[in-house]
Amino acid sequence: MKKVQLTETVLRDAQQSLIATRMKESQFKDILSTMDKAGYYSVECWGGATFDSCLRFLNEDPWQRLRDIKAAMPNTKLQMLLRGQNLLGYSPYPDDVVRMFVRKSVENGIDIIRIFDALNDVRNLKVAMEETKKAGAIASAAISYTTSPVHTLEKYVEMVKEFKQMGADTICIKDMAGVMTPYEADQLVKAIKDALDIPVILHTHCTTGLAYMTVLKAVEAGADVVDTATSVFSGGTSQPATETIAAALTQMGYEVPVDTAVLKQVNDFFKPLRAEALESGLLNPVVMGTDTDALNYKIPGGMLSNLVNQLKQQNALDRLGEVCEETPRVRKDLGYPPLVTPTSQMVGVQAVQNVLLGERYKVVGKEIKAYLRGEYGRIPGEVDPELLKKVLGDEKPMTGRFADTLEPAFEKTKKELGDIAESDEDVLSYIAFPREAEKFFAARKEQRENKRAYTIEAVE
C-alpha cells in the first residue's frame, strides 16, 4: 500500500491566500499541541508573507512566533517557504545574508525549507540549498509552475535534474495559481519520477476549480506528499481540504497516516476564526469562489487577495475584471515570468497602474526596472522590445548572477544597528524589512518600559 502524506497549510499559505496573512499567533496558539498529534508530513507555518505581516501589521516578532510554534509542536516537522536569493523579501540579498537567514531559520525551529525562484533561475536557489543542507534541514527545491509558450515539460525535467545535482531532498511542484490540469499533473509527476528517484510534492490552489482532480491524478502518477488546508480555510484561493483529500485517498487504497479525529478538532478550532474574518470583511467572498478566468490570467491566490485589497483601498474594486485582463498582457510583455512573489507583485502592481492611470506603462516601478536589468535572474522569454527600450534605453541587461555584485551585509548592518538589535535574528529582520523592523523594535522597547513602570508602581 503506497503511503501519501499531507502538509497542512492553515498557518501559512491558506491564511495568506484567504485573509492576506493577518492571522495572529494569539488566535492559533491554543490548537498547536493538538495539531502536533495529527500525523501531518509537515506543517507549513513560516516564510512566504508571514514574516512581513508579523512586523508590518501584527506587531509580532516572527522569530519568536517560530520558536513558540516549535515548542508547542515538537513531534511535527515545521516547514517554511523561502524565495531563494530573495529570502522572505522582494529583492535579492547578498550571499552572507542568505546563509545566515537559512542557518537561523533552522536554529529557531524549521525542519524543511521549500526553496523556489520566481523566474525558475536555478542559480538563485544554490546558496540557500547549500546552507539548508549544511544546517541539517530538508531541502525541498520547488518548480514555480506556470504555462506559457516558453514553459515546457522538457524544461521542467531539466530543472529538477539540476535540483537533484544541487542536493535537493525532495522536489515540489508549486502551482501557485491553481492552473495545473489533471493531465498536466499526471504528465509532469510521471516525467519527474522517470528522471529521478526522489519524493515529489504537489502544491496547488483551488482558484480555478481544478485542484481536487489535479491532486488525485498527481497521486496516481506517483506524488508522495500533497499540500492541503483544514477545511474551513480551504477552497477558493487556498488549498484543497485536508479532511476531504484524506478521506478520498484512503478509500482509493492509499495509506494516509493522519488521525481523522484530530483533524476534526483542528477544523472545529478554526471555525470561529473564519466566521470572525467573514464578519470583519477580512475574508472577502471574492477569494472564496471558483474563478476559471484564472486559467487565462494565471493569478495566484495570495496575489488575487492582495489585488482585491489594493483596489478596495482605492475605491476601485469594480475594476478588478479589467486588472485581471491586463495582467496576462503585462506578463507577456515581461517575458512570461511565473506569477509568484515577487514577480506576482510586480506584474500585479503594474497591471493596476496601467488600468487606473488609463495608459499602459505611464509609470513603471523601480522593481520592474530592476527586473528588466536582470537583477532578479534570467527572464524566461523575450521581453517586449519597445518596453525594454522605454525603460532601459541603451542600457544592456546583465547576464551574470546579480548577487555576485552585492557586498556582504550582515556584519556591517549588525555593527551599524548596535544595541537596537538584540540578536542576530533582529539584524536579519532589519535587513529584510528596515522600516517595519525599526517600528517593531521601538514598539517592543516601549512595551517593556511600560511593563517595567507598571511593575515598579505595583510594588511601591
N, C-alpha and C positions, 0 to 999 in steps of 0.2 A: 504493500500500500504506500503510494507516494505521499510524502508529507508536504503540505503547503502552509506556510506561516504568514502571519499578519502583522503589519506595522500600524499601530494606532496613531492617528494624526491630530486628534482633537486639541492637543496642547500647542500645536504649531500650524500646520497648513490648513486644517479645517477652519480654525478660528481666523486665520489670516485671510482665507478666501471669503468667508461669510461676514465677519464683523471687523474687518480691517485691523486685526491683531490687537484688539482692545481688551482682551481677557486678562484680568488682574490675577496675580498669584493668590490673593486672598479669596478669590472666587473658586479656585480649583484645588487648593492645598489639602482640603479635608478628604478628597477622594483618592489621593495619590497612593496611600497604603493599600487601598482596595485594588486599584489598577495594577499594583505590583503582583497581585495574585492571579491576574487574568490569563497569563500564559502567552502574552504577545511575543513575537520575534523581537520587537523593539518598540519603544515609544518615542516618536519624533516630538521633541519638546523645546528645541532651541534652534538658533540660527534663523535663516530667512529674514523676515522682518521683525522677529520678536525682540532682537537686541535694540534696534532703532526705536521700536514702540515703547519699550520699557523706559528708555531715557527721555524720549520726546513727549510721550503722552501720559505715562503711568507713574512717573516719579519712583521708579524701581531700579535697583541695581541688577542688571541682567546676570551678572556673575553670581550674586547671592541667590537669585532665583534658581539658577542651575544647581548650586550646592544644596539648596533646600529640597529640590526635586530628587537629587541623588540620595540624600539622607532618608527620604521617605520611600524610595524605590530601590533598595539595594539589590534586589533579585532580577531586575529588568534592565536590559541594555538600553541606554539613553542615546538618542540619535539627534544629530544636528544637520542642517543644510548649510553648506559653505559655497560661496560664489567664486571658488578658485582664487585667483590673484586679487579679486575684489573683496575677498573675505565676506563681511556682512554689510559692506558699504556699497558705494555706487561707482567707484573708480579704482584703478589698480594701485596696489601698495608695494613698497619695497620688499624684497625677499626676507629681510631680517624681521620685519613686522609680521609677515605671513607665518614664518616659522614660530615666532613667539606666540602668536594668536592660537595656532594649532596646538602647541605644547600646553598652553594654559587652559584651553578648552578641555583637553584630556585630563589634566590635573584636577580640574574642578568638577569632573563627573561624566564627560562624554565618552561613550564606548564606540560609537560608529559615526564616522564623518562621511556624509554623502557630498561629493565634490563635483561641481559642474562648471562649465564656462558658457556664458551666454551665446558665444559665437561658435562653440564647439572647437575652439582652438586648443588643442591638447597641450600646447606649451604653457598655457595658463593654469593647468592642473598639476604640473610636475612638482613644484616646490611644496605645495600643500600635501600632495600624496606622499612625498618623501618623508615629510615631518610627521604625518599621521602614522606611518609605519614605524618610524623611529620611536614615537611616543607609545607604541604598543596598542593603538586603536585599530579598528577595522576600517580600511579604506574602500569606500564604495564609489566607484567612478560612474558618473552619470552622463548619458546622452541627453542633450536638450532636444527632444524630439519635435520635429515640425515637418511639414510638407511644403515643397516648392520645387520649381524646375531644377534647383541645384542640390536638393537633398535626396539622395538615393539610398536604396538598400545596400548597395556595394560600398558606398562611402561610410555608412554606419558600421558595417562589419570591419572595414579598415580601421576605423576609430577604436572599436573595442579591442582589436588586436594590439593597438598601441597602448591602450589602458592596461592590458594584461602585462605587457612588457615593462610598464612603469610600476608594477606591483599591486594592481587592483586586486582586492579580495573578492569583491562582488561587482556586478555590472547592473546599473539601474537604467531603465528606460523611463525617462522623465517626460511624460506627456502633459505639460503644464496647461495646455488649452483644451484638453479632452477631445482632440481631433483625430486620434488614432482609431481606425476602424477595427472591427474584429479580424478581418482579413489581414490588415497590415500588422496587427499584433502577432497573429499566427506566423506570418512570414518572417518577421524580424526576430522573434524569440527563437524560432527554429534555426535561423541563419546564425545567430549568436551561439546557440548550443552546438551547432555543427562545427563552428570555428573554434570554440573554447570549451574546456571543461571547467566551468565556473558558475556559481549561483547567479541567477538572473532575477531581478526585482522589477516589478511594474508599478509605476506611479502614474495615475491618471486622474481626471476630474470628470464630474457628471455634467458639465456645462452643456454639451451637445446631446446628451441622452444616450451616448454610446458606451459609457463606462462599464456597466454591468456585463454587457455582451463581450466587450473587449477583455475584461478580466477573465471571464470564463475561457475564451479562446486562448489567451496567453497562458493560462494554467494548463490547458490541454496540450499546448505546444511545448510545455516544459518549464514555465516560470516557477520559481521556488518560493518567492515572497511577493505579496501584493499589499499595497497601502490602502487602508480603509479608515473610516471615521465613525465613531459611535453615532448611532442613527439620528439623534436629534440635531447633530451638527454635520450630517451627511447630505448628499444631494446638491442640486443647484451647482454652484461653482466649486463645491467641496468634493470629497471623495465618496465612493460607494459606501454603504452602511456596513459596519463591521459584522453585526449580527446576521444580516442578510447573506453576505458573502460566506460567512462561516457555515450557515445552515445549508446553502446551496452546494458548496463544495463537499461538505460531509455526506450529504445524500448522494452525491455523484461518486462516492467511494474514496475520497481523499482523506488523509489524516490531517485534521486541523486542530492543533493542540491548544485550544483555548477553553476556558471554563465559562459556559454559557450563563450560568447563574451570576457569576461575577460581571460579565458583560451587561447583564440587565441592571445590576446595581450601579454600574458606571453610567449607563444611559439615564437611569432614573435621577441620578445626581445632577446631570446637566440639563434636565428638562426645565427647571426654574430659570436657569441662566439664559436659555433660548427664549423663554417667554419674556423675560426682562428685556432682552435685546430687541425683540419684536416690538414691545410696548414703547421703548425709548426711540425707536427708529434706527437704532444702530444696525439691526438686521433688516435690510431693505428687501422687500418681496422681489425686486428685480433680479437679485442674485440667487434667488431660491428656485427659479423655474428652469425649464429647458429652453435653450436658445440655439436652434440649429443654424442660425446665421453665423455662429462662431466657426462653423466649418469653412466659411469663406474668409472671415476676418481674423481668425486664429488668436483671439484674445483670451489669455489665461484667466483663471478665477480671481486671483488677487488683483490683477490689473483691471478687470472689469469692475470690481467693487471700488477700487481707487478712482476709476474714471467716473463712476456714479457719484462718489463723494466730491470730486473736483467740480463736476458740473452743478451739483446741488449748491455748493458754496458760491457759485457764480450765477445762481438762479437760472441755469440753462439746462436742466435735466431733460427738457423736451427736445434737446438737440443730440441726445445720446445716439440716436439712429444715424445721424449724419457723421458723428465721430467714428462710429463703428464702420461705416462705409469708407471713410477716409483712411482708416488705419491700414488696410492692406495696400492702399496706394502708396502711403509713406513707406511701408515695409519694402515694397518693390523698388522704390527709388533708392533705398538704402542698401540694396543688395541682398534682400531676403534674410535678415537676421532672425533667428528664433525669438519669439516674444517671451522672454523670461528676464527677471531682474538682472542687470539694469537696463537691458535693451528695450524691455517692455515699457519701462517708464519713459525712455527717450522717445520711442515711437508714439506712445500714448499722448504725452505732453505736446509733441509736435502736431499730432492729428487734432488735438483740442485747439491749439493756436491757429492752425490752418482754417478750421471751421469758424471759430468765434471771431477771428480778425477778418474773415472774408477774402483772404488772399493767401495762397499757398506759399509757405516759406518767406512770408514777410518778415518774420522774426525766427531766427534759428538759434537755439540754445547752445551754450558752451559745451554741453555734453555731446551734442550731435557733431559739433566741430571736432572735438577730441576723437570721437568715433571715426569720423572720416579721415582723420590724420593717421589712424591705425593704432591709437593708444589702447584700445580695448582688445585688439587682436586682429587676426585675419578675417576680413569680411567674406562671407560665404560666396556671394555672387558679385555681379558687376553693378557698381553704383551709377545712377543716372548722371551722365557726363555734364549736363547743364547745372545740376545741383552741386556737383563736385567743384565745378568752375566757380560758381557763385560763392560757395563757402570758403574754398581754399585758394582760389585764384591760381597762381603759378606754383604754389607750394606742392611738393610731392609727398604722398603718404609714406610713412615709414614701412620698412619690410621686416625689421627685427622685432624682438620682444620689448615692449615699452618698459617693463620692469627693470630691464638691464640698464636703462638710462637713469634710474632713480637711486639717489644716495640712501644709505642706511638711515633709519629714522627713529628707531626705538630708544636707544640710549640717549640720543640728542634730545628727544622730547621729554624723556624721564628727567633729565637734568634741568631742562627749562621749566618744567612743572614744579619741581622741588616738593615742598610739603603739601601742595594742592592735591597731589596724587598720593594716596595712602598705600598703594600696592601696584605691582606690575599690571594687574588687571585694570586698574584705574587709568594707567597710561594708555593701554590698548583701547579703552573706551573713548578716551580723548582723541586718539589718532583717528579712530573710526568716525566719530561724531563730535567734533570740538565744541561747538556751541551748546549742544544738548548735554554733553558731559559736564561742561562748566556750570551750567544751570543746575544739574543734578548735584554736583559737588557742593555748591552753595546751599542748596535746599537741605542736603544731608547735614551740613555743618550747623545750619540754623536750627534744625530739628533737634540735634544733640544738645546744643546750647540751651534751648528752651526746656528740654527734658531735665538737664542738669540744674537749671534755675528752679524748676518746679520741685525737684528732689530736695534741694537745699532749703527752700521755703517750707516744705512739708516737715523737714527735720527740725527747723527752728520753731 
